[in-house]
Amino acid sequence: MGGRNQHHSESPEAYFAHTPGLRVLCPSGPHDAYDLLGRSHGRPRRARHR
């Protein structure tokens, strides 16, 4: 079964989830995205919006 490899490098979620001090936001809908985006701007920590 040669030629088959896993494509973990195409999914950067693990990198962002394990970066110290970085908060990952994954809203389930537009209303949640709006709320999370508004809350994240008042925080001193960095945030990654996806």
Secondary structure, 3 states (H helix, E strand, C coil): CCCCCCCHHHCCHHHHHCCCCEEEECCCCHHHHHHHHHHHCCCCCEEEEC
